């Protein structure tokens, strides 16, 4: 087991907080970097995790766009905090398997296009008046966005 490992910022959602809001808040709290939610990249699910308060645990990795770049990290949560090259992070022996895998996923997205890996969010009106929900899915081609009950126009 790695005692000290590079990892991406993360933490628990506050009650009623959306996935993207949690990611943006946690990145800011841990690094001082302001960011904007772009998409979901992956979801890890595990059960019987000793630190999950007796619940099944889901770890959701989001792709964010930095809107500030100067690091001012939380010394209570981090020993170090720095921008790293994705190739270096993916190859490092001082990281966890999930961090290495996400680094490779991001590297692939930068090289081949994020449309191949992003799971985007769309907001839709709920059946309850004035309420909305967020649906996360791969983007539909434009012609399928416009599908009517009688087929593709």
C-alpha positions, 0 to 999 in steps of 0.5 A: 500500500502506498503511504503517500500518493499523488491523487486528484482533489476530492471529497464528500458531497454536501446534502443537496449539492450536485455532482459538479458543484461538489467537484468545483468546491472540493478542488477550490477547498483543497487547492485554491484553484477556481474551476468550472464543471465540464463533464463526468469522466468515470464512476467507481463503485465499491461495497464494504469499504471501511471508510464509507460509514457502512454504505456503498461508496461511489467515487465520481470523477469529473472533468473541470476547466481551471479558471485560475491557476495559482495554487494555495493548497489546504495544508490540513488535507494535503502534504503537497499540491502541484500541477503535473504532466499527465504522462508523468502522473500515469507512470508514477509509482507514487500514485494509486491505480485509479489516479493512474487510470484517470490520468491515462483517460485524460491523456487519451481525451486530450489526444483523441478528443474528449467527445470519446470519453465525456459523459455530459450533463443536460438539465430537464424539467421534472414532472413536478412543476418548477423542478428540474433534474440533471441527466448525465449521458454521452452526447446524442448526434444532432439528428437524434436530438431532433427525433419526433415520434414519427422518426428522424426528420 
